[in-house]
Amino acid sequence: MRARLDREAGPGMTLRYTAELVQQSPLGASTTGRVELFDHANAEAGWVEIGQIDLMFSHLDQNMAGAEFPEHNFVFSESFRTLLRSSGIACDF
């Protein structure tokens, strides 16, 4: 994983997130994404890239060869689901 964020956004600024699935297979996937900022107080600058991320994911299955995987290996752990619920997002997974 590689990520960078060059600056923060302030009030009244607009962020645009773009993601691309670079590769996908039964074993995993890789993605790339970027964060762009539009500062309405400096509209002539247009959209400016302020961040980028490259991520790799493994497709793990709890039933893979009968192996047990610890919960910390999964993005959607109970802690993450609690965070989503407290933000008002339904998460029935």
CYANA upper distance limits for C-alpha pairs under 8 A (distance plus 0.5 A):
  1 MET  CA     53 ILE  CA      7.93
  1 MET  CA     54 ASP  CA      6.04
  1 MET  CA     55 LEU  CA      5.28
  1 MET  CA     56 MET  CA      6.92
  2 ARG  CA     53 ILE  CA      6.11
  2 ARG  CA     54 ASP  CA      5.69
  2 ARG  CA     55 LEU  CA      7.31
  3 ALA  CA     51 GLY  CA      7.94
  3 ALA  CA     52 GLN  CA      6.20
  3 ALA  CA     53 ILE  CA      4.69
  3 ALA  CA     54 ASP  CA      6.87
  4 ARG  CA     51 GLY  CA      5.80
  4 ARG  CA     52 GLN  CA      5.98
  4 ARG  CA     53 ILE  CA      6.98
  5 LEU  CA     50 ILE  CA      6.34
  5 LEU  CA     51 GLY  CA      4.70
  5 LEU  CA     52 GLN  CA      7.22
  6 ASP  CA     50 ILE  CA      5.64
  6 ASP  CA     51 GLY  CA      6.38
  7 ARG  CA     50 ILE  CA      6.60
  7 ARG  CA     51 GLY  CA      8.39
  9 ALA  CA     13 MET  CA      6.73
  9 ALA  CA     14 THR  CA      8.32
  9 ALA  CA     15 LEU  CA      8.12
  9 ALA  CA     37 LEU  CA      7.69
 12 GLY  CA     39 ASP  CA      7.84
 12 GLY  CA     40 HIS  CA      7.47
 13 MET  CA     37 LEU  CA      7.35
 13 MET  CA     38 PHE  CA      6.26
 13 MET  CA     39 ASP  CA      5.27
 13 MET  CA     40 HIS  CA      6.64
 14 THR  CA     37 LEU  CA      6.22
 14 THR  CA     38 PHE  CA      5.57
 14 THR  CA     39 ASP  CA      7.09
 14 THR  CA     40 HIS  CA      8.32
 15 LEU  CA     35 VAL  CA      7.27
 15 LEU  CA     36 GLU  CA      6.15
 15 LEU  CA     37 LEU  CA      5.18
 15 LEU  CA     38 PHE  CA      6.92
 16 ARG  CA     35 VAL  CA      6.29
 16 ARG  CA     36 GLU  CA      5.59
 16 ARG  CA     37 LEU  CA      6.89
 17 TYR  CA     33 GLY  CA      7.68
 17 TYR  CA     34 ARG  CA      6.43
 17 TYR  CA     35 VAL  CA      5.31
 17 TYR  CA     36 GLU  CA      7.02
 18 THR  CA     33 GLY  CA      5.89
 18 THR  CA     34 ARG  CA      5.92
 18 THR  CA     35 VAL  CA      7.14
 19 ALA  CA     31 THR  CA      7.50
 19 ALA  CA     32 THR  CA      6.33
 19 ALA  CA     33 GLY  CA      4.67
 19 ALA  CA     34 ARG  CA      7.18
 20 GLU  CA     31 THR  CA      6.11
 20 GLU  CA     32 THR  CA      5.90
 20 GLU  CA     33 GLY  CA      6.59
 21 LEU  CA     29 ALA  CA      7.98
 21 LEU  CA     30 SER  CA      6.80
 21 LEU  CA     31 THR  CA      5.05
 21 LEU  CA     32 THR  CA      7.20
 22 VAL  CA     29 ALA  CA      7.98
 22 VAL  CA     30 SER  CA      6.01
 22 VAL  CA     31 THR  CA      5.59
 22 VAL  CA     32 THR  CA      7.27
 23 GLN  CA     29 ALA  CA      5.83
 23 GLN  CA     30 SER  CA      5.71
 23 GLN  CA     31 THR  CA      7.53
 24 GLN  CA     28 GLY  CA      6.47
 24 GLN  CA     29 ALA  CA      4.70
 24 GLN  CA     30 SER  CA      7.09
 25 SER  CA     29 ALA  CA      6.65
 26 PRO  CA     59 HIS  CA      7.36
 27 LEU  CA     58 SER  CA      6.46
 27 LEU  CA     59 HIS  CA      5.85
 27 LEU  CA     60 LEU  CA      8.26
 28 GLY  CA     56 MET  CA      7.78
 28 GLY  CA     57 PHE  CA      5.72
 28 GLY  CA     58 SER  CA      4.65
 28 GLY  CA     59 HIS  CA      5.37
 29 ALA  CA     56 MET  CA      6.23
 29 ALA  CA     57 PHE  CA      5.62
 29 ALA  CA     58 SER  CA      7.12
 29 ALA  CA     59 HIS  CA      8.30
 30 SER  CA     54 ASP  CA      7.87
 30 SER  CA     55 LEU  CA      6.14
 30 SER  CA     56 MET  CA      4.78
 30 SER  CA     57 PHE  CA      6.66
 31 THR  CA     54 ASP  CA      6.24
 31 THR  CA     55 LEU  CA      5.75
 31 THR  CA     56 MET  CA      6.90
 32 THR  CA     52 GLN  CA      8.04
 32 THR  CA     53 ILE  CA      6.16
 32 THR  CA     54 ASP  CA      4.86
 32 THR  CA     55 LEU  CA      6.83
 33 GLY  CA     52 GLN  CA      6.14
 33 GLY  CA     53 ILE  CA      5.67
 33 GLY  CA     54 ASP  CA      6.93
 34 ARG  CA     49 GLU  CA      7.53
 34 ARG  CA     50 ILE  CA      8.26
 34 ARG  CA     51 GLY  CA      6.04
 34 ARG  CA     52 GLN  CA      4.67
 34 ARG  CA     53 ILE  CA      6.70
 35 VAL  CA     49 GLU  CA      6.34
 35 VAL  CA     50 ILE  CA      6.23
 35 VAL  CA     51 GLY  CA      5.29
 35 VAL  CA     52 GLN  CA      6.54
 36 GLU  CA     47 TRP  CA      6.42
 36 GLU  CA     48 VAL  CA      5.73
 36 GLU  CA     49 GLU  CA      4.68
 36 GLU  CA     50 ILE  CA      6.00
 36 GLU  CA     51 GLY  CA      7.41
 37 LEU  CA     47 TRP  CA      5.98
 37 LEU  CA     48 VAL  CA      5.73
 37 LEU  CA     49 GLU  CA      6.79
 37 LEU  CA     50 ILE  CA      7.03
 38 PHE  CA     43 ALA  CA      7.51
 38 PHE  CA     45 ALA  CA      8.41
 38 PHE  CA     46 GLY  CA      6.52
 38 PHE  CA     47 TRP  CA      5.34
 38 PHE  CA     48 VAL  CA      7.01
 39 ASP  CA     43 ALA  CA      6.40
 39 ASP  CA     45 ALA  CA      8.35
 39 ASP  CA     46 GLY  CA      8.11
 39 ASP  CA     47 TRP  CA      8.36
 42 ASN  CA     46 GLY  CA      8.27
 60 LEU  CA     64 MET  CA      7.85
 62 GLN  CA     66 GLY  CA      7.95
 62 GLN  CA     67 ALA  CA      7.35
 62 GLN  CA     68 GLU  CA      6.73
 62 GLN  CA     69 PHE  CA      7.01
 63 ASN  CA     67 ALA  CA      7.00
 63 ASN  CA     68 GLU  CA      8.17
 69 PHE  CA     73 ASN  CA      7.33
 70 PRO  CA     74 PHE  CA      8.38
 71 GLU  CA     77 SER  CA      6.66
 72 HIS  CA     77 SER  CA      7.35
 75 VAL  CA     80 PHE  CA      7.85
 76 PHE  CA     80 PHE  CA      6.11
 76 PHE  CA     81 ARG  CA      6.76
 76 PHE  CA     93 PHE  CA      8.50
 77 SER  CA     81 ARG  CA      6.80
 78 GLU  CA     82 THR  CA      6.57
 79 SER  CA     83 LEU  CA      6.83
 80 PHE  CA     84 LEU  CA      6.81
 81 ARG  CA     85 ARG  CA      6.63
 81 ARG  CA     91 CYS  CA      6.95
 82 THR  CA     86 SER  CA      6.61
 83 LEU  CA     87 SER  CA      6.86
 84 LEU  CA     88 GLY  CA      7.04
 84 LEU  CA     89 ILE  CA      5.72
 84 LEU  CA     90 ALA  CA      7.68
 84 LEU  CA     91 CYS  CA      7.52
 85 ARG  CA     89 ILE  CA      5.57
 85 ARG  CA     90 ALA  CA      6.48
 85 ARG  CA     91 CYS  CA      7.32
